Amino acid sequence: MKNNLGYQAFLLSAAKALDVVGLTVLGMIFSRVLTVEDYGTYRQVWLLYYTLIPLFTLGISTSINYFVPRFSIEQQKTFIFQTFFGLFTLGFIFAIFLYTGADYFGARFNNPTLGQVMKIFALIPLLTMPTSYYHNLYICIKKAVLAAIILSLSTLVRFCVIAAAIYVNPSLENIFKAFLLYYIAEFVVLTLLIFRPFRQTPLHLKQQNLLEQLKFTVPIGMSSMIGSINRQIDKIIISGQFTVREFAIYSNGATELPIARILNSSVMSVIMPELVRLYSQGEYNRLLELWHRSIRKVSLIILPMMVFLFVFAREFLLFLYSEKYLDSTGIFQIYLLTLPNRVTTFGAVLLAAGLSKVIMYYNLYAVVIAVTLNILLIKLLGVWGAAIGTILSIYFITFIQLRKICFVVNCTFKQVYPWRLTLNILLVALAAVIIPGLIKPFVENYLVSLLLNGAIYLLIYTCAAAWTKLLSPGELEQIKKKAGWFTKCWPRK
């Protein structure tokens, strides 16, 4: 059971979900204790980090999954040594780049404070990059449970360190010093854990093959860098053209729900090997069936969530960020429209067909289209134009990918995607939100409104999905079992 791919995916997904929850809660705290300008600076620091890090990691972390299972344990130790010190060197270069460029970024983003805190933050890539692949490594050596435990404990410790710093002195500088302190400790612990499985194995430095590793990773790293720029391009443009206050409000709204990414990546990690096998055997119909089943499962969760949050966007943002960021509501509603596109990875079928270069080209097209639309629509609509331009570019590239998949698996555009199923789920979700929407004006407290209407919506949606047979008998049985377990666990007087 513990070596089962689905079980491993579930464990890591649960640990990653906890990590996301921890970061979300910290974001909720920061939005309340920091000024809007300081909170915007905080978001800009991480914006730069996540945009630039694919350029400096060169995709090296991803090579663990490819090389480690192929090597003997002696070769594995040499490879891990090579990877660790390669990423340490690149992290050092990244750290220098951030430190020396701190004032430049502050000037470009119209935010002098950014340059000051960036100099504190600059050491963090040096501490995080050399150990960033530890969970990949532990999966490869069949220690997925331990990887999930390590990630969960790291999340807990990080939260405690940052929360303590906020309690002592809730300033932006103090928060980043706390991050730095935490990542120093994490670097020491994870370094020991990475090399611990190989402590009895001799190291053969002559067997290093850096060129082979870079040949594999650089194209992936370039694709990741382009994808990262594409995801952040609207925020980068907003940072350069508007004040840090306007960026803070925009960035809080321009946030995709992490649960969509977690669910999607979990499902795709399970079915990807099977997609590759089915494509290689020419079983295109079965490949599409499997892909459509995965889309259905994720859509049943993500699409109703999108509908509910669109109607209750104001209450949700009050819960997350307080009334200081209510102006983010419209941007958040626009960004929710990306969720139908996040129920699957459209490039998965193309990857199964070995078309990784095609995906890289599509990512390049996406960047060009996103930049063009953002610049044009910002002039017409202000910050809303950036969100709309981002949405339009995402769906344009999705359309191109679907057309390519039609060619790859020899099907029509009507057959390539479960259009009718998606429409039916959306219609059921829209019908289910009518009653909560009517109740909404009568409940003044935003938290009570979210909880009460969320429970009503979930009940109506589940019943409607069962009645329309969107939910299978097996899925209904699972829901009943979970509901029965919850009832038994509920404390009784």
N, C-alpha and C positions, 0 to 999 in steps of 0.2 A: 504493500500500500504506500509506503513512504517513498518508493522509487517511482511511483506512478506520476506521469507528466501532469495530469490534471490536479493531482494532490499538491505537487510542488507549486504549480501555478496559483492554486488557491492560497497556500501558505504565504507566498511572497506578495500576492495581491492584498491579503489581509494586513500584512506588515506595512506595505506601501500605503494602504488606505489609512492606517494609523498615523503614518508619517505625514500624510496630507492633512489629516485632521489636526495634528499637532501644530503644523505650520499655519493652518487656517485660524486656529484659536489664538496663536500668537499675533496674527494679522488683526484679529478682532480687538485684541488688547492694545496693539500699537495704534490702531485708528482712534482709540479713545484717549490714550494717555499722551500722544504726540499731537503737535499742531498739524494742520493740514499740510503746511509747507514741509515740515520735518518728515511727515509720513510719505509725502511725495518723493523726498530725497531718498528715503529708505527703499521705496519701490524702484527708483532709478538705478540705485547701486546694483540691485539684483537683476534688473533689466539688462544692464551692461554685461554682467557676469554670464547670464544664461544665453545671451546673444553671441558672446565671443568665445565661450569655452569650447564649442565644437571645433573652432579653428585651431586651438592650441592642443587639444587632445588627439587630433588627427584620427579619431575613430579607434584608437588603440585598445580601449577597454572592450570593444565589441569582439576583438580577435580572440579573447579568452574562450568564448563558446565554440569557436571553430578549431583552435589549435590544441587546447588542453586535452580533449577526449582522444585525440590522435596520438598523443605522446606517451612514452613510458614515464614512470615517476621521476627518473633522473632528468629526462628532458623537460618535464613539467617544471621542476625547480629552476632550471636554467631559464626557461621561458618566463616564469613569474619574476625572477630576478631582473631579467632584461626589461620586462614590462614596467616593473616598479621604478627602476632608475631612469627609464626612458620618460615616463610620466613625471617623475620628480624633476628632471631637467626641463621639460616643457612647462611644468608648473612654475619653476623658477623664472623662466622667460616671461610667462604670463604675469607673474607678480611684479617684475620690473616694469613691464609694459603698463600695468595699471597704476603703479606708483608714479612713474615719470609722466604719464598722460593724464593724471588726476585733474590738474588745473585746466587742461585743454577740454576735457569732458565737461567740467563745471562751466566753462565759458560757452561751449556749444549748446548745453542744455539750459542756459540762462540761470544757472544755480551755483553760486560760489561755494555754498555749503557742501555740495556734492564732492568737490575737489578735496575738502578737508577730511571727510569721512572715508573717501576712497583710499586715502593713504593708510588708514587703519585697516581697511578691508583687504588691501592689496596682498597681504600674506596668506589669505584664506585659500586661493587656488593652489598655492604650494603645498598646503596641508591636506586638501581634499582630493586633488587629482591622482596622486600615487596610489591611493587605496580605493578609488571609485569603483573598481570592478570586483570587490570582495564577494558580493552576493553571486555574481556570475561564476566565480571560481568555486564557491562552495556548492553550487548546484552541479557543476561539472564533476566534483569529487564526491557527489551523492551526500551532501550535508545541507540539504535545503532547509531542514528544520532549524538547524543552527543558524543559517543565514537569516531566517525570519526572526529568530530570537534576538540576534545581534542588532538587526535593524530596529526592532521594537524597543529594545533597551536604549539604543542610541537616541531614538525619538524622545523617550521619557527623560533621559538625562539632559538633552538639549533644552527641552521645555523647562525643566527645573532651573537650569543655569540662567536662561534668559529671564524667566519669571523672577528669580532672585535679584537679578540686576535691575529690573524694572522697579521692584519693591524698594531697593536701596536708593536708586536715582533714575527716574524715567526720562533720561535724556538720550538723544540719538547717538551721541559719542559713546555713552556708557553701554548702550545696547550692542554696538558693534565691537566694543572691547570684550563684552561677554561672549559674543559669537566667536571671536578670536581665541579666547580662553578655552571654550568648549572644543573647537576644532584642533587645538594643540593636543588636548587630551585624547580626542578621537584618533588623531594621526598615530600617536604612540600605541594605543590599544589595537587598532586595526592592522598596523604594521606587524605587530607580534602575532596576531591571529592569521594573517595571510601566510606567513612563513612557518607557522606552527606545524601544519600537516607534513612539512618537508624537513623537519629539524633533524631527522636521522638519515636524510638523503644527501649524498655528496654533491657539491656544486661543480659543474664542468663548464667554465666560462668559454672554452674554445668551441663549444657546440652552439653558441648563440647564432641566431640567424635573423638579424634585425631587418635586412632587406626584404626577406620573404614576408615578415610580419607587416612591414610598411606597404608592400605591394597589395596586400589584402585590405589593409585598414584605410589607406589614404582616400580611395574613392568613396568609402563609406563615410569617412570624416567630412569630405567635401559636401556630400549629399546632406549630412546632418547639419553642417554649417548653413547651407542654403535653406534648409527647412527651418532652422532656428531663426534666421533673418526674416523668413516669410511670416513666421508666427508673431514676430515682435515688430514688424516694420511700421505698423500704425502707431505703436507707442513711441518708437524712435522718432518718427516724424512729429508727433505731438510734442515730445520733449524739446525738440529743436525749434518749434514755431510758437509754443504757448508757454505760459508761466508754469512754475512747479506746482502751484495750487491747482491749475486747470488740468495738469497731467495727473495729479493725485486723484481727482474726481473721475477723470476718464479711465485711468488704469483700474480703479475699483469696479467700474462697470464693465470694462473690456476684459472680463475674466471668464474663461470656459470652466464649466463644472468639472472638477477633477475626477468625479466618479465615472464620467463617460470615458475618460482616458484609461482609467484603471480597469473597468469592465472590458473595454475593447481590447486592451493589451493582453488581458488574462485569457480571453476567448481565443484571440489570434495565436497566442503562444501554444495553445492546445491543438488547434486545427492546422497550423502552418505545415508541420511535417506531412500531414495527410494530403493537404493541397498539392504539395510538391510531388508526392507519390502518384496521385491521381492524374496530374498533368503529364508526368513522365510516361504513364501507361496509356495516355490518350483517352482517358475516361472523363471527357469534358462535362457530360450531363451530371455525373455523380459529383464532380467538382463544384458545379454550380449549385447543386442541391445542398451540399455540405455548407457552402458559403452562405446560401440563403437561410439555412437553419440557424447559423450563428447570428446573422443579421436580425432574424425574428426574435431570438432570445434577448438580445441587447435592446432592440427597439421597444419591446414590451415594458422595459424599465425606463429607458431614457426619454422616449417621446411623451409619455404622460407626465414625467417630471418637468419637461420643457413647458408643456401647456399650463400646468399648475403654477410654476414659478413666473411665467409670463403674466398671469393674472395677479399673482401675489408678489410681484417684484418689489414693490415699495416696502412691504412688511419684511421680506427676506433681507433686504439691504439694511433696514433698521436693525434687524437682529445681528447682522454681520458687522456693520461698520458705524452704527449710530446715525442720528439725524444729520450729522455734519456732511454726510455723503449722499443725501437724498437726490442731489442733482445727477447722480450716477444712474438713476433708475432707467432712463430712456436708453442709454448706452448698453446697460445690462440686458434689456429686453431685445435690443437688436442682436447682441451677441448670443442670446439663447437660440436664435435662428440657425446657428451653426450646428446644433445638436443632431438634426437629421443626418448630417454629414459625418458625425462622429460615432455612428452605430457600428461602423466597420472600418477596416483599413483598406481603401480601394486599391492601394498598391500591392496588396498581398497576393492577388492573383497574378499580377505582372511579375512579382518576385518569384512566385512558384514557376513561372515560365522562364526565369533566368534573365529578365529584362531590367536589371538594376540600373543600367545606363539610361534607359528610357525614363525611369522614375526621377533620376537626377536632372534630366533635361526638363521634365515637367515641373520640378521644383524651381528651376531657373525661370521658366515661363511664369510661374506663379509670382515670383518676386517682382519681375518686370511689370506684370499686370497690376499687382497690389500697389507698387510705388506709383504707377501712372494714375490709377483710380483714386488713391489717397490724396495725391497732390491736387487733382482736378476737383474732387468732391469736397475737400477741406476749404477750398476757395469759395465754393458755392454754399456749403452747409455748416462750416465750422467743424468742431470736434465730431459732430454726428457724421459728417462726411467720411471721416477716417473709419468709423465702424461699418458704415454701409459699403465703402470700398473694399474693406477686408472681406465682408460676407460675399460680395459679388465675385471677388477673385477666387475664393474658396470653391464656390459652386461652378465657376467656369472651368477650373482645373479638374474638378470631379467629373464634369461632363466629358472632357477630353479623355480622362482615364477610362470611363465607361465605354466610350467608343473604341478605345484600344483593346479593352477586354473582350468586346464583341468579336473583334478580329482574331484575337488570340485563341478563344474557345469556340469560335465558329457559331455564334448565335446572333439573334436580332437584338435591337435595343430594347424591345419589349420584354425579351426573355432574360436579359442580363441582370436585372435587378427585380426584387419582389415589390413592384410598384403598388399593386392592389393591396397587398398585405399592409404596407406602410400607410396607405391612405385609410384603410379600415381602422388601424390602431389610432391614427390621429383623430378620426371621426368619433371613435368611442371616447378618447381622452377629452375631446372638446365637449361632448355631451355630458361627461361626468363632472366637468367643472362648472356647469350652469348653476346648480344649487349652491355650492360653496361661494360662487361669485355673487349670488343674490344675498347670501348671509353676510358677506364681507362688510358692507356698510354699517351693519348693526353691532359690530364688535370693535370697540375702540382700541383695546390693547393689542399691539402688533403680535406679541408672542402668543397670546391666547388665540388670536385669529389664525396664525400659522398652524398651531397644534390642532385646534378644533376643526378648522376647514380642511386641513391636511388629512385628518382621520376620516372625515366624511367623504372627501374625494377618493381616498384609497379604497374605502368600502364600496362606493358607487362604481368606481372604475373596475375593481376586481369582479363585482357581480355582472357588470355589463360585458366585460371581456369573457367571462364564463358563458353568459347567455348567447353571445355572438360566436362562441367557439374559437375565440382567439387564443384562449388558454386550453391546453390539452387536458384530458382526464387525469393523466399522470401528474401534471403541474398543479391541478386543483387539489389532488390528494396530498401533495407536498405542502401546499398552503394550509390545508386543514390540519395536517400533523403539526406544523409549526404554530398555528393558532392554538391548537390543543395544548401543546407544550407550554406556550406563554400563559394560558389560562391556569394550568396547574402550578406554574411558578409564581403566579400573582398572589401576594400575601392576603390571607383572609382574616376577617375579624373573628 
